Amino acid sequence: MAGFFDDTRLDDEDALEQADAVLRPLAEAGARVRREAGGAAEAIEAAVTAFGDDRPRAIVAAGPDSRLLRAVLEPWCPVPFVAWPGPSLPGWAGTLDLVVVLAPDGGDSGTASAVSEAVRRGCSLAVACPSRSVVAEHAEGRHSTILPVSAGDQLATAVVMLEFLNRLDLGPETDPEAVATALDDVAIECSPYRDQSVNQAKMLAIALADSVPLVWGGSVLAARAARRVAESIRRASGRAALAADAEHLLPVITAAPARDVFADPFSDAEETDRRPTLVILDDGSADALVREQRGRLVAAAEARDVRVETLATEAANDVARYAALLATGTFASAYLGVGLGLQPR
């Protein structure tokens, strides 16, 4: 019945075929990054030449997708940086500043409003969006650059913008090929045709089948990936999933009831009866605070007999590691839905 997790569905061709609309885009993520980066290469080259050696006073990442750029750029950017997700710009933004915008589908009216405001104020403007879109029309101006994309993929669009900023020495090295390779590796590792005994995403789905996932990432990018993974779990399963900082997860872990060894694993337990499972997204951060927080979480989990699952990656750079963790977690979410017999969402 729907809602009862059956792990045999994870290797059942008919069940997996019903989830093709979710699994196929995940498998094609690396190809999208390559295609978008290749398609925008000429525009990036022209824009870098046009900017020359001029460095902006500050960078404003505008629009609802600005938080991903902030997660990558804030620790690295050599000039002041601010993310401004609303349909406008900060009052001080002007001709000395660079406004960057991600608009994967190009149709968001709020993003178009922010872009129009940047043109009106005379800001330097770089927009990654479809060439023929509402946002592109509003971006027309003397100091504007359109980096063309077409796949509607937020990550691939961000990689295009980050490559542009790296070429201007305003952002870290992203290397689109490294990101694409990391996504390809995950697609192979988590393929629906790969048996659950050697498939990291399917094994994670099984671990989460009868629990409440608590997803944690220590670095800024890993924490963002954790929020996206928790969101995908909720969407795929219709169940609760929480992503938060260590201090917010610790009370949930320490309040977990003692495990009942006599409990019937096949009973129809209510959501509130499910024990938590701690899912750690490990991007290899060597930060001392990250290590300390992880140690406290694991110690608390062990003390309360809470299961701990770790997703780790050795991809080449920060963005590639973020992409790999997010893709693996999203694959696991899809398999959780398959195991529950739910229609993909």
C-alpha positions, 0 to 999 in steps of 0.5 A, a space after each residue: 500500500 502507498 506509504 509503506 516502504 518496500 525496498 524491493 521497489 528500488 530494484 524493480 524496473 516498473 517502479 523505477 520507470 514511474 519515477 523516470 521524470 525525476 531520475 532522468 533529470 538527475 542523471 543528465 545534470 552533468 550534461 546540462 552543466 557542460 552544455 550551458 557552460 559551452 553555450 555561454 563561453 563566447 559571451 563570457 569571453 566578450 564580457 571579460 574583455 569588455 570589463 577589462 581591469 576595472 574592479 567594481 566597488 561592490 557586487 550585488 547578487 539580485 533575485 531569488 536565486 542570489 543565495 547560492 551565489 552568496 554561499 560561494 562568493 561571500 567567503 572569497 570575494 575581494 570586494 564587498 558582496 551582498 545578496 538581495 533576493 527581493 524585486 529591487 536593489 539596495 539604495 546605495 547601488 549605483 554606477 560603481 557597482 556590479 549587479 549579477 543575476 541568475 534567472 534560469 527560466 527568465 520569466 520571474 517578474 520580481 527578477 525582471 524588476 531588479 534587473 530593470 532597476 539596475 539598468 536605470 541606475 547605470 549599474 554594471 549588470 551581468 545576467 545569466 538567463 535565456 536570450 529571449 525572455 522577460 528578464 533579458 528584455 529588461 536587461 537591455 542597456 549600455 552596461 549590460 551583459 547577457 550570459 545565455 542559458 536555456 536549460 532552466 537549471 539553477 546550478 548550471 546557470 550559477 556555474 556560468 555566472 561563477 565562471 564569469 566572475 572567476 575570469 574577472 578575479 571576483 570569485 573562486 575557480 569553479 571549473 565547469 568540467 569539474 562540476 559536470 564530472 562530479 555530477 556524472 560520478 554521482 549519476 553512475 554511483 546512484 543509477 537506478 540500474 545499480 543494485 541497492 547493495 552498492 548504491 549509496 542513494 538507495 541505501 540512504 533511502 532505506 535508512 530513512 524509510 522509518 525515521 525523521 531525517 535530520 540533515 546537517 552540513 557544516 560549511 556554508 555550501 554544505 548547509 545550503 545543500 542540507 536545506 535543499 536535500 531536506 526540501 526534496 525529502 519532504 516533496 518526495 515523501 510527504 513526510 517531515 525532514 529538518 535541516 538546521 544548524 547544530 545547535 538546533 538539531 542537538 535538542 531534537 537528537 537528545 530528546 529522542 525516546 529510547 529505542 524499544 527493542 520489542 517494537 513491531 517494525 511493521 506496525 503503522 506507527 504515526 509520524 511522531 513515533 518515528 525516531 530521527 536519523 542524522 544525515 551528515 553532508 561532509 564536503 571535506 571542510 577542515 574548519 575547526 568549528 565544523 569539526 567540533 559541531 560534527 563531533 557534538 552531533 555524533 556524540 549526542 546521536 550515539 548517546 541516544 542510539 540515533 542512527 547516523 548516515 554520512 554522505 561524503 565527496 572528494 570532488 575537485 572544488 567547493 561548487 563541485 562538492 556542493 553539487 555532488 552532495 545535493 545530487 546524491 541527497 536528491 537521488 536518495 529522496 527520489 528512491 524514498 518516494 519510490 520505496 513508499 510507492 508514491 508518485 514522483 513530485 
